[in-house]
């Protein structure tokens, strides 16, 4: 009996050292790339970057020519989640920018002769953007995020 107990006590440290603490025999998970939502307007020269919570949930639907003519914009997009429109971005040149504001849109950013206006829906839920997120969402080519030049 003593020899069995002695063998167990001597074998216990050997069994414990066979497995390195903390590894548990599994490889570490691979890092996931950060999810990002971005939409590019080549004509106006800006990129709209939304928070990561939009990634995989929100789609960009370009506006048709009838909607653009009605708003006074030269380009535009609706961001939708399912059947719900979250917000509409409209872009035009400085000469026609008054038409965007006159149709109920709010000017979001202005740079190098181009203007971006936004119409946010009130019932966007948890995908709604805060004013701070909207202010930093437009990245102009050659400019800073949220740049406004008047």
DSSP file (Angstrom, degrees, kcal/mol; ACC not computed):
  #  RESIDUE AA STRUCTURE BP1 BP2  ACC     N-H-->O    O-->H-N    N-H-->O    O-->H-N    TCO  KAPPA ALPHA  PHI   PSI    X-CA   Y-CA   Z-CA
    1    1 A X     >        0   0    0      0, 0.0     4,-2.2     0, 0.0     5,-0.2   0.000 360.0 360.0 360.0 -41.5    0.0    0.0    0.0
    2    2 A X  H  >  +     0   0    0      1,-0.2     4,-2.5     2,-0.2     5,-0.2   0.896 360.0  50.9 -64.2 -39.2    2.9    2.4    0.9
    3    3 A X  H  > S+     0   0    0      2,-0.2     4,-2.1     1,-0.2    -1,-0.2   0.864 109.3  50.7 -68.0 -34.2    4.6    1.6   -2.4
    4    4 A X  H  > S+     0   0    0      2,-0.2     4,-2.1     1,-0.2    -2,-0.2   0.920 112.7  45.8 -67.7 -43.9    1.3    2.4   -4.4
    5    5 A X  H  X S+     0   0    0     -4,-2.2     4,-2.4     2,-0.2    -2,-0.2   0.901 112.8  50.7 -64.4 -41.9    0.9    5.7   -2.6
    6    6 A X  H  X S+     0   0    0     -4,-2.5     4,-2.1     1,-0.2    -2,-0.2   0.892 109.9  50.1 -64.3 -40.0    4.6    6.6   -3.1
    7    7 A X  H  X S+     0   0    0     -4,-2.1     4,-1.9     2,-0.2    -1,-0.2   0.895 111.2  49.1 -65.9 -40.3    4.3    5.8   -6.8
    8    8 A X  H  X S+     0   0    0     -4,-2.1     4,-1.7     2,-0.2    -2,-0.2   0.916 111.4  48.8 -65.1 -43.7    1.2    8.0   -7.1
    9    9 A X  H  X S+     0   0    0     -4,-2.4     4,-0.7     1,-0.2    -2,-0.2   0.875 114.0  45.7 -65.9 -37.5    2.8   10.9   -5.3
   10   10 A X  H  X S+     0   0    0     -4,-2.1     4,-0.5    -5,-0.2    -1,-0.2   0.826 114.4  48.5 -74.3 -30.6    5.9   10.7   -7.5
   11   11 A X  H  X S+     0   0    0     -4,-1.9     4,-2.0    -5,-0.2    -2,-0.2   0.726  94.6  75.4 -81.0 -22.6    3.9   10.3  -10.7
   12   12 A X  H  X S+     0   0    0     -4,-1.7     4,-2.0     1,-0.2     5,-0.2   0.915  95.0  47.2 -59.1 -48.6    1.6   13.3  -10.0
   13   13 A X  H  X S+     0   0    0     -4,-0.7     4,-1.6     1,-0.2    -1,-0.2   0.851 110.7  54.0 -63.8 -31.5    4.1   16.0  -10.8
   14   14 A X  H  X S+     0   0    0     -4,-0.5     4,-0.6     2,-0.2    -1,-0.2   0.893 109.2  47.1 -68.4 -38.9    5.1   14.3  -14.0
   15   15 A X  H >< S+     0   0    0     -4,-2.0     3,-0.6     1,-0.2     4,-0.4   0.875 110.7  52.6 -69.5 -37.0    1.5   14.1  -15.2
   16   16 A X  H >< S+     0   0    0     -4,-2.0     3,-0.7     1,-0.2    -1,-0.2   0.842 107.7  50.9 -68.8 -33.2    0.9   17.8  -14.3
   17   17 A X  H 3< S+     0   0    0     -4,-1.6    -1,-0.2     1,-0.2    -2,-0.2   0.597  90.9  79.1 -81.6  -9.0    4.0   18.9  -16.3
   18   18 A X  T << S+     0   0    0     -3,-0.6     2,-0.5    -4,-0.6    -1,-0.2   0.790  94.9  49.2 -68.4 -25.6    2.8   17.0  -19.4
   19   19 A X  S <  S-     0   0    0     -3,-0.7     2,-0.2    -4,-0.4    -1,-0.1  -0.965  89.1-128.1-118.5 123.4    0.4   19.8  -20.2
   20   20 A X    >>  -     0   0    0     -2,-0.5     3,-1.5     1,-0.1     4,-0.7  -0.478  35.9-104.9 -68.5 132.7    1.5   23.4  -20.2
   21   21 A X  T 34 S+     0   0    0      1,-0.2    -1,-0.1    -2,-0.2    -4,-0.0  -0.311 100.4  18.4 -60.2 137.3   -0.7   25.6  -18.1
   22   22 A X  T 34 S+     0   0    0     -3,-0.1    -1,-0.2     1,-0.0    -2,-0.1   0.154 104.2  83.3  93.2 -18.9   -3.1   27.8  -20.1
   23   23 A X  T X4  -     0   0    0     -3,-1.5     3,-2.1     2,-0.1    -2,-0.1   0.860  60.4-170.0 -87.5 -35.3   -3.0   26.0  -23.4
   24   24 A X  T 3<  -     0   0    0     -4,-0.7     3,-0.1     1,-0.3    -3,-0.1   0.682  67.1 -75.2  52.6  20.1   -5.5   23.3  -22.7
   25   25 A X  T 3  S+     0   0    0     -5,-0.2     2,-0.4     1,-0.2    -1,-0.3   0.586 104.7 114.7  75.5  10.8   -4.4   21.6  -25.9
   26   26 A X    <   -     0   0    0     -3,-2.1    -1,-0.2     3,-0.0     2,-0.1  -0.903  65.8-119.8-116.7 143.1   -6.2   24.1  -28.2
   27   27 A X        -     0   0    0     -2,-0.4     2,-0.1     1,-0.1     3,-0.1  -0.449  39.7 -97.9 -73.5 151.6   -4.7   26.5  -30.7
   28   28 A X        -     0   0    0     -2,-0.1    -1,-0.1     1,-0.1     3,-0.1  -0.410  46.8-100.5 -66.4 145.2   -5.4   30.2  -30.1
   29   29 A X        -     0   0    0      1,-0.1     2,-0.2    -2,-0.1    -1,-0.1  -0.373  37.9-108.4 -68.0 147.6   -8.2   31.6  -32.3
   30   30 A X        -     0   0    0      1,-0.1     2,-0.1    -3,-0.1    -1,-0.1  -0.526  39.0-104.7 -73.5 141.4   -7.2   33.5  -35.4
   31   31 A X        -     0   0    0     -2,-0.2     2,-0.3     1,-0.1    -1,-0.1  -0.443  32.4-133.0 -68.4 138.3   -7.8   37.2  -35.1
   32   32 A X        -     0   0    0     -2,-0.1     2,-0.1     1,-0.1     3,-0.1  -0.702  22.7-111.2 -88.9 141.9  -10.8   38.4  -37.1
   33   33 A X        -     0   0    0     -2,-0.3     2,-0.2     1,-0.1    -1,-0.1  -0.447  43.6 -95.6 -67.9 147.7  -10.5   41.5  -39.3
   34   34 A X        -     0   0    0     -2,-0.1     2,-0.2     1,-0.1    -1,-0.1  -0.444  40.4-120.7 -66.6 130.1  -12.4   44.5  -38.0
   35   35 A X        -     0   0    0     -2,-0.2     2,-0.3    -3,-0.1    20,-0.1  -0.487  37.5-177.9 -73.0 142.4  -15.8   44.7  -39.7
   36   36 A X        -     0   0    0     -2,-0.2     2,-0.5    18,-0.1    20,-0.1  -0.998  22.7-151.3-144.8 142.6  -16.3   47.9  -41.6
   37   37 A X  E     +A   50   0A   0     13,-0.8    13,-1.9    -2,-0.3     2,-0.3  -0.975  28.8 159.7-115.7 121.1  -19.1   49.5  -43.6
   38   38 A X  E     -A   49   0A   0     -2,-0.5     2,-0.4    11,-0.2    11,-0.2  -0.999  19.1-170.7-141.8 142.0  -18.0   51.9  -46.3
   39   39 A X  E     -A   48   0A   0      9,-2.4     9,-3.5    -2,-0.3     2,-0.4  -1.000  15.1-148.0-132.6 132.9  -19.7   53.3  -49.4
   40   40 A X  E     -A   47   0A   0     -2,-0.4     2,-0.7     7,-0.2     7,-0.2  -0.859   9.1-162.0-109.4 132.8  -17.9   55.3  -52.1
   41   41 A X  E  >> -A   46   0A   0      5,-2.8     4,-1.9    -2,-0.4     5,-1.6  -0.906   8.8-176.8-109.3  99.5  -19.3   58.1  -54.3
   42   42 A X  T  45S+     0   0    0     -2,-0.7    -1,-0.2     1,-0.2     5,-0.0   0.882  78.4  56.7 -64.3 -39.7  -16.8   58.5  -57.2
   43   43 A X  T  45S+     0   0    0      1,-0.2    -1,-0.2     2,-0.1    -2,-0.0   0.904 117.3  32.2 -62.9 -43.2  -18.7   61.4  -58.7
   44   44 A X  T  45S-     0   0    0      2,-0.1    -1,-0.2    70,-0.0    -2,-0.2   0.692 108.1-123.4 -88.9 -19.7  -18.5   63.6  -55.7
   45   45 A X  T  <5 +     0   0    0     -4,-1.9    96,-2.7     1,-0.3     2,-0.3   0.889  66.8 110.3  82.4  41.5  -15.2   62.2  -54.4
   46   46 A X  E   < -AB  41 140A   0     -5,-1.6    -5,-2.8    94,-0.2     2,-0.4  -0.952  53.6-140.6-141.4 163.6  -16.0   61.0  -50.9
   47   47 A X  E     -AB  40 139A   0     92,-2.1    92,-2.8    -2,-0.3     2,-0.6  -0.993  13.9-144.6-124.1 132.5  -16.4   57.8  -48.9
   48   48 A X  E     -AB  39 138A   0     -9,-3.5    -9,-2.4    -2,-0.4     2,-0.6  -0.874  17.7-169.3 -97.1 120.3  -19.2   57.3  -46.3
   49   49 A X  E     -A   38   0A   0     88,-2.9   -11,-0.2    -2,-0.6     2,-0.2  -0.946   3.3-170.4-116.7 115.8  -17.9   55.2  -43.4
   50   50 A X  E     -A   37   0A   0    -13,-1.9   -13,-0.8    -2,-0.6     5,-0.1  -0.539  35.4 -81.6 -98.1 166.6  -20.5   54.0  -40.9
   51   51 A X    >   -     0   0    0     -2,-0.2     3,-2.1     1,-0.1     4,-0.4  -0.218  45.9-103.5 -63.1 158.4  -19.8   52.3  -37.6
   52   52 A X  G >  S+     0   0    0      1,-0.3     3,-1.2     2,-0.2    -1,-0.1   0.726 114.4  75.4 -57.4 -22.7  -19.0   48.6  -37.5
   53   53 A X  G 3  S+     0   0    0      1,-0.3    -1,-0.3     3,-0.1   -17,-0.1   0.686  91.1  57.6 -66.1 -14.5  -22.6   47.8  -36.3
   54   54 A X  G X> S+     0   0    0     -3,-2.1     3,-2.1     3,-0.1     4,-2.1   0.712  79.2 112.1 -82.6 -22.3  -23.8   48.5  -39.9
   55   55 A X  T <4 S+     0   0    0     -3,-1.2   -18,-0.1    -4,-0.4     4,-0.1  -0.298  92.0   1.1 -60.0 126.5  -21.5   45.8  -41.4
   56   56 A X  T 34 S+     0   0    0      2,-0.3    -1,-0.3   -20,-0.1    -2,-0.1   0.343 127.8  67.2  80.4  -6.7  -23.5   42.9  -42.8
   57   57 A X  T <4 S+     0   0    0     -3,-2.1     2,-0.4     1,-0.1    25,-0.3   0.686  89.4  59.2-113.5 -28.5  -26.8   44.5  -41.9
   58   58 A X     <  -     0   0    0     -4,-2.1     2,-0.3    23,-0.1    -2,-0.3  -0.854  59.8-163.7-113.7 139.8  -27.1   47.6  -44.1
   59   59 A X  E     -D   80   0B   0     21,-2.9    21,-2.7    -2,-0.4     2,-0.5  -0.914  17.8-129.5-119.5 148.2  -27.1   47.8  -47.9
   60   60 A X  E     -D   79   0B   0     -2,-0.3     2,-0.5    19,-0.2    19,-0.2  -0.849  20.7-171.0 -97.1 128.0  -26.6   50.8  -50.1
   61   61 A X  E     -D   78   0B   0     17,-3.2    17,-2.8    -2,-0.5    -2,-0.0  -0.952  20.9-132.7-120.8 109.8  -29.2   51.4  -52.8
   62   62 A X  E     -D   77   0B   0     -2,-0.5    15,-0.3    15,-0.2     2,-0.2  -0.294  26.6-112.0 -60.9 143.8  -28.4   54.1  -55.4
   63   63 A X        -     0   0    0     13,-1.9    13,-0.2     1,-0.1    -1,-0.1  -0.485  29.6-120.4 -75.3 145.7  -31.2   56.6  -56.1
   64   64 A X     >  -     0   0    0     -2,-0.2     4,-2.1     1,-0.1     3,-0.2  -0.326  30.4 -99.9 -80.5 170.4  -32.8   56.5  -59.5
   65   65 A X  H  > S+     0   0    0      1,-0.2     4,-2.4     2,-0.2     5,-0.2   0.812 120.9  57.2 -64.0 -31.4  -32.8   59.5  -61.8
   66   66 A X  H  > S+     0   0    0      2,-0.2     4,-2.0     1,-0.2    -1,-0.2   0.931 109.2  44.8 -65.3 -45.3  -36.3   60.5  -60.9
   67   67 A X  H  > S+     0   0    0      2,-0.2     4,-1.7    -3,-0.2     6,-0.2   0.874 113.4  51.1 -66.4 -37.6  -35.5   60.7  -57.2
   68   68 A X  H  X>S+     0   0    0     -4,-2.1     4,-1.8     2,-0.2     5,-1.3   0.919 110.1  48.9 -65.5 -43.1  -32.3   62.6  -58.0
   69   69 A X  H  <5S+     0   0    0     -4,-2.4    -2,-0.2     1,-0.2    -1,-0.2   0.888 110.2  51.9 -63.7 -39.0  -34.2   65.1  -60.1
   70   70 A X  H  <5S+     0   0    0     -4,-2.0    -1,-0.2     1,-0.2    -2,-0.2   0.862 115.7  40.5 -65.1 -36.4  -36.8   65.6  -57.4
   71   71 A X  H  <5S-     0   0    0     -4,-1.7    32,-0.2    -5,-0.1    -1,-0.2   0.702 106.1-122.2 -87.2 -20.8  -34.1   66.4  -54.8
   72   72 A X  T  <5 +     0   0    0     -4,-1.8    28,-0.2     1,-0.3     2,-0.2   0.583  66.5 134.4  87.8  10.6  -31.8   68.5  -56.9
   73   73 A X      < -     0   0    0     -5,-1.3    -1,-0.3    -6,-0.2    19,-0.2  -0.542  54.1-149.0 -92.6 158.3  -28.8   66.2  -56.3
   74   74 A X  S    S+     0   0    0     17,-2.6     2,-0.3     1,-0.3    18,-0.2   0.670  86.5   9.5 -96.0 -22.5  -26.4   64.8  -58.9
   75   75 A X  E    S+ E   0  91B   0     16,-1.8    16,-3.1    -7,-0.1    -1,-0.3  -0.983  71.1 162.5-150.8 155.7  -25.8   61.6  -57.0
   76   76 A X  E     - E   0  90B   0     -2,-0.3   -13,-1.9    14,-0.2     2,-0.3  -0.990  16.0-158.7-168.8 163.6  -27.4   59.9  -54.0
   77   77 A X  E     -DE  62  89B   0     12,-2.3    12,-2.6    -2,-0.3     2,-0.4  -0.996  12.3-142.2-151.2 145.6  -27.9   56.7  -52.1
   78   78 A X  E     -DE  61  88B   0    -17,-2.8   -17,-3.2    -2,-0.3     2,-0.6  -0.926  15.1-147.1-106.5 136.3  -30.4   55.2  -49.6
   79   79 A X  E     -DE  60  87B   0      8,-2.7     7,-3.3    -2,-0.4     8,-1.0  -0.925  26.1-177.3-103.4 119.7  -29.0   53.0  -46.8
   80   80 A X  E     -DE  59  85B   0    -21,-2.7   -21,-2.9    -2,-0.6     2,-0.5  -0.894  26.5-162.6-123.4 146.8  -31.5   50.3  -46.0
   81   81 A X  E >  S- E   0  84B   0      3,-2.7     3,-1.9    -2,-0.3     2,-0.5  -0.956  78.0 -43.2-124.1 108.2  -31.7   47.5  -43.4
   82   82 A X  T 3  S-     0   0    0     -2,-0.5   -23,-0.1   -25,-0.3    -2,-0.0  -0.614 124.7 -27.3  68.9-119.5  -34.3   45.0  -44.6
   83   83 A X  T 3  S+     0   0    0     -2,-0.5     2,-0.5    -3,-0.1    -1,-0.3   0.351 118.2 100.2-106.2   3.8  -37.2   47.1  -45.8
   84   84 A X  E <   -E   81   0B   0     -3,-1.9    -3,-2.7    40,-0.0     2,-0.5  -0.798  66.2-139.8 -97.8 127.3  -36.4   50.1  -43.5
   85   85 A X  E     -E   80   0B   0     -2,-0.5    -5,-0.2    -5,-0.2     3,-0.1  -0.736  16.9-175.5 -82.6 125.0  -34.6   53.2  -44.9
   86   86 A X  E     -     0   0B   0     -7,-3.3    35,-2.5    -2,-0.5     2,-0.3   0.898  62.4 -24.6 -87.2 -47.3  -32.1   54.4  -42.3
   87   87 A X  E     -EF  79 120B   0     -8,-1.0    -8,-2.7    33,-0.2     2,-0.4  -0.985  51.5-133.5-161.3 162.5  -30.8   57.5  -44.1
   88   88 A X  E     -EF  78 119B   0     31,-2.0    31,-2.2    -2,-0.3     2,-0.4  -0.987  15.0-158.6-124.0 129.3  -30.4   59.1  -47.5
   89   89 A X  E     -EF  77 118B   0    -12,-2.6   -12,-2.3    -2,-0.4     2,-0.4  -0.919  10.5-174.5-107.5 134.2  -27.2   60.8  -48.7
   90   90 A X  E     -EF  76 117B   0     27,-2.7    27,-3.2    -2,-0.4     2,-0.4  -0.984   2.2-167.7-128.0 138.7  -27.4   63.3  -51.5
   91   91 A X  E     +EF  75 116B   0    -16,-3.1   -17,-2.6    -2,-0.4   -16,-1.8  -0.958  17.5 144.9-128.1 146.6  -24.5   65.0  -53.2
   92   92 A X  E     - F   0 115B   0     23,-2.0    23,-2.9    -2,-0.4     2,-0.1  -0.919  47.9 -79.6-158.1-179.0  -24.3   68.0  -55.6
   93   93 A X  E >   - F   0 114B   0     -2,-0.3     3,-0.7    21,-0.2     4,-0.4  -0.457  47.0-102.5 -87.5 167.8  -22.1   70.9  -56.4
   94   94 A X  G >  S+     0   0    0     19,-1.7     3,-0.9     1,-0.2     4,-0.4   0.806 117.5  62.7 -60.8 -30.8  -22.1   74.2  -54.5
   95   95 A X  G 3  S+     0   0    0      1,-0.2     3,-0.3    18,-0.2    -1,-0.2   0.888 112.7  34.5 -63.3 -39.1  -24.2   76.0  -57.1
   96   96 A X  G X> S+     0   0    0     -3,-0.7     3,-0.9     1,-0.2     4,-0.8   0.279  86.8 104.7 -99.1  10.4  -27.1   73.6  -56.6
   97   97 A X  H <> S+     0   0    0     -3,-0.9     4,-1.5    -4,-0.4     3,-0.5   0.811  70.8  64.5 -65.3 -29.6  -26.7   73.0  -52.8
   98   98 A X  H 3> S+     0   0    0     -4,-0.4     4,-2.2    -3,-0.3    -1,-0.3   0.842  96.1  59.0 -62.5 -31.9  -29.6   75.3  -51.9
   99   99 A X  H <> S+     0   0    0     -3,-0.9     4,-1.1     1,-0.2    -1,-0.2   0.862 102.2  53.6 -64.9 -35.0  -32.0   72.9  -53.7
  100  100 A X  H  <>S+     0   0    0     -4,-0.8     5,-1.5    -3,-0.5     3,-0.4   0.926 112.6  42.2 -65.0 -44.6  -30.9   70.1  -51.4
  101  101 A X  H ><5S+     0   0    0     -4,-1.5     3,-1.6     1,-0.2    -2,-0.2   0.851 109.0  59.3 -71.9 -34.5  -31.6   72.1  -48.2
  102  102 A X  H 3<5S+     0   0    0     -4,-2.2    -1,-0.2     1,-0.3    -2,-0.2   0.760  99.3  58.6 -66.5 -24.4  -34.9   73.4  -49.7
  103  103 A X  T 3<5S-     0   0    0     -4,-1.1    -1,-0.3    -3,-0.4    -2,-0.2   0.244 129.5 -90.7 -91.1  14.3  -36.2   69.8  -50.1
  104  104 A X  T < 5S+     0   0    0     -3,-1.6     2,-0.2     1,-0.3    -3,-0.2   0.597  84.1 130.5  94.4  12.8  -35.8   69.1  -46.4
  105  105 A X      < -     0   0    0     -5,-1.5     2,-0.5   -34,-0.1    -1,-0.3  -0.632  51.8-129.3 -96.7 158.7  -32.3   67.7  -46.2
  106  106 A X  E     -G  118   0B   0     12,-2.8    12,-3.0    -2,-0.2     2,-0.2  -0.911  24.0-115.6-109.3 131.1  -29.6   68.8  -43.8
  107  107 A X  E     +G  117   0B   0     -2,-0.5    10,-0.3    10,-0.3     3,-0.1  -0.470  35.4 175.6 -65.7 129.4  -26.1   69.7  -45.1
  108  108 A X  E     -     0   0B   0      8,-3.2     2,-0.3     1,-0.4     9,-0.2   0.824  57.8  -7.2-102.9 -44.9  -23.6   67.3  -43.7
  109  109 A X  E     -G  116   0B   0      7,-1.9     7,-3.1     2,-0.0    -1,-0.4  -0.994  51.0-162.3-156.6 154.0  -20.3   68.2  -45.3
  110  110 A X  E     +Gh 115 148B   0     37,-0.8    39,-1.7    -2,-0.3     2,-0.3  -0.998  19.1 155.9-142.8 134.7  -18.8   70.5  -47.9
  111  111 A X  E >   -G  114   0B   0      3,-2.4     3,-2.1    -2,-0.3    32,-0.0  -0.920  61.9 -11.2-162.0 133.6  -15.4   70.2  -49.6
  112  112 A X  T 3  S-     0   0    0     -2,-0.3     3,-0.1     1,-0.3   -18,-0.0   0.823 128.3 -43.2  49.0  45.9  -13.8   71.4  -52.8
  113  113 A X  T 3  S+     0   0    0      1,-0.3   -19,-1.7   -20,-0.1     2,-0.3   0.476 117.4 105.6  84.5   1.7  -17.0   72.5  -54.5
  114  114 A X  E <   -FG  93 111B   0     -3,-2.1    -3,-2.4   -21,-0.2     2,-0.4  -0.890  49.3-161.8-116.5 148.6  -19.1   69.5  -53.5
  115  115 A X  E     -FG  92 110B   0    -23,-2.9   -23,-2.0    -2,-0.3     2,-0.5  -0.985   3.5-159.6-129.5 137.9  -21.8   69.3  -50.9
  116  116 A X  E     -FG  91 109B   0     -7,-3.1    -8,-3.2    -2,-0.4    -7,-1.9  -0.979  12.2-173.0-117.1 128.3  -23.3   66.2  -49.1
  117  117 A X  E     -FG  90 107B   0    -27,-3.2   -27,-2.7    -2,-0.5     2,-0.4  -0.842   6.6-152.7-117.2 157.6  -26.7   66.5  -47.5
  118  118 A X  E     -FG  89 106B   0    -12,-3.0   -12,-2.8    -2,-0.3     2,-0.4  -0.963  14.8-165.7-132.8 145.7  -28.4   63.9  -45.3
  119  119 A X  E     -F   88   0B   0    -31,-2.2   -31,-2.0    -2,-0.4     2,-0.3  -0.931  20.8-164.1-127.6 107.1  -32.0   62.9  -44.5
  120  120 A X  E     -F   87   0B   0     -2,-0.4     2,-0.3   -33,-0.2   -33,-0.2  -0.726  17.1-125.8 -94.7 139.6  -32.0   60.6  -41.5
  121  121 A X    >   -     0   0    0    -35,-2.5     3,-0.7    -2,-0.3    -1,-0.0  -0.612  11.0-138.7 -81.8 143.4  -35.1   58.6  -40.6
  122  122 A X  T 3  S+     0   0    0     -2,-0.3     3,-0.3     1,-0.2    -1,-0.1   0.776  96.7  52.0 -74.0 -27.5  -36.4   59.0  -37.1
  123  123 A X  T 3   +     0   0    0      1,-0.2    -1,-0.2   -37,-0.0    -2,-0.0  -0.231  64.3 126.2-107.3  44.9  -37.2   55.3  -36.5
  124  124 A X    X   -     0   0    0     -3,-0.7     3,-1.3     1,-0.2    -1,-0.2   0.582  50.9-161.9 -78.8  -9.6  -33.8   53.8  -37.4
  125  125 A X  G >   -     0   0    0     -3,-0.3     3,-1.4     1,-0.2    -1,-0.2  -0.356  61.3 -11.7  68.5-140.7  -33.6   51.9  -34.1
  126  126 A X  G 3  S+     0   0    0      1,-0.3    -1,-0.2    -2,-0.1   -73,-0.1   0.587 134.2  61.6 -74.7  -9.5  -30.2   50.6  -32.9
  127  127 A X  G <  S+     0   0    0     -3,-1.3    -1,-0.3     2,-0.1    -2,-0.2   0.453  77.4 118.9 -92.2  -1.6  -28.7   51.2  -36.4
  128  128 A X    <   -     0   0    0     -3,-1.4     2,-0.4     1,-0.1   -41,-0.1  -0.345  63.3-127.9 -63.5 143.8  -29.4   55.0  -36.1
  129  129 A X        -     0   0    0    -43,-0.1    -1,-0.1     1,-0.0    -5,-0.1  -0.761  15.7-129.5 -95.4 139.9  -26.3   57.2  -36.3
  130  130 A X     >  -     0   0    0     -2,-0.4     4,-2.4     1,-0.1     5,-0.2  -0.323  30.4-104.2 -75.9 167.8  -25.6   59.8  -33.7
  131  131 A X  H  > S+     0   0    0      1,-0.2     4,-2.4     2,-0.2     5,-0.1   0.886 123.7  51.8 -61.0 -38.3  -24.7   63.4  -34.7
  132  132 A X  H  > S+     0   0    0      2,-0.2     4,-1.4     1,-0.2    -1,-0.2   0.900 109.7  48.8 -66.4 -40.6  -21.1   62.7  -33.9
  133  133 A X  H  4 S+     0   0    0      1,-0.2     4,-0.4     2,-0.2    -2,-0.2   0.905 113.0  48.0 -65.4 -40.7  -21.0   59.5  -36.0
  134  134 A X  H >X S+     0   0    0     -4,-2.4     3,-1.1     1,-0.2     4,-0.5   0.909 107.8  55.5 -64.5 -41.6  -22.7   61.4  -38.9
  135  135 A X  H 3< S+     0   0    0     -4,-2.4     3,-0.2     1,-0.3    -1,-0.2   0.826 115.7  37.2 -63.0 -31.5  -20.2   64.3  -38.6
  136  136 A X  T 3< S+     0   0    0     -4,-1.4    -1,-0.3     1,-0.2    -2,-0.2   0.376  95.8  86.6-100.8   5.3  -17.2   62.0  -39.0
  137  137 A X  T <4 S+     0   0    0     -3,-1.1   -88,-2.9    -4,-0.4     2,-0.6   0.769  71.7  77.4 -78.8 -26.2  -18.7   59.6  -41.5
  138  138 A X  E  <  -B   48   0A   0     -4,-0.5     8,-3.3    -3,-0.2     2,-0.6  -0.768  57.4-174.5 -93.2 120.3  -17.8   61.6  -44.7
  139  139 A X  E     -BC  47 145A   0    -92,-2.8   -92,-2.1    -2,-0.6     6,-0.2  -0.941  13.6-152.0-114.9 109.5  -14.2   61.2  -45.8
  140  140 A X  E >   -B   46   0A   0      4,-0.7     3,-1.7    -2,-0.6     2,-0.4  -0.485  27.3-100.7 -79.7 148.0  -13.4   63.5  -48.8
  141  141 A X  T 3  S+     0   0    0    -96,-2.7     3,-0.1     1,-0.3    -1,-0.1  -0.555 111.8   5.6 -64.1 123.4  -10.6   62.6  -51.2
  142  142 A X  T 3  S+     0   0    0     -2,-0.4    -1,-0.3     1,-0.3     2,-0.2   0.487 121.5  88.4  79.8   2.3   -7.7   64.7  -50.2
  143  143 A X  S <  S-     0   0    0     -3,-1.7    -1,-0.3     1,-0.1     2,-0.2  -0.622  79.5 -94.3-122.5-177.8   -9.4   66.0  -47.1
  144  144 A X    >   -     0   0    0     -2,-0.2     3,-1.7    -3,-0.1    -4,-0.7  -0.537  53.0 -81.9 -92.3 162.1   -9.9   65.1  -43.5
  145  145 A X  B 3  S+C  139   0A   0      1,-0.3    -6,-0.2    -2,-0.2    -1,-0.1  -0.466 117.9   8.5 -62.9 130.0  -12.8   63.1  -42.1
  146  146 A X  T 3  S+     0   0    0     -8,-3.3    -1,-0.3     1,-0.2    -7,-0.1   0.696  90.6 173.1  72.2  19.1  -15.8   65.4  -41.5
  147  147 A X    <   -     0   0    0     -3,-1.7   -37,-0.8    -9,-0.4     2,-0.4  -0.357  12.8-173.3 -64.4 134.6  -14.0   68.3  -43.3
  148  148 A X  B     +h  110   0B   0    -39,-0.2     2,-0.5    -2,-0.1   -37,-0.2  -0.985   4.3 179.7-129.2 121.7  -16.1   71.4  -43.9
  149  149 A X              0   0    0    -39,-1.7    -2,-0.0    -2,-0.4   -40,-0.0  -0.983 360.0 360.0-123.0 121.8  -14.7   74.2  -46.0
  150  150 A X              0   0    0     -2,-0.5    -1,-0.1   -39,-0.0   -39,-0.1   0.377 360.0 360.0-118.8 360.0  -16.9   77.3  -46.6
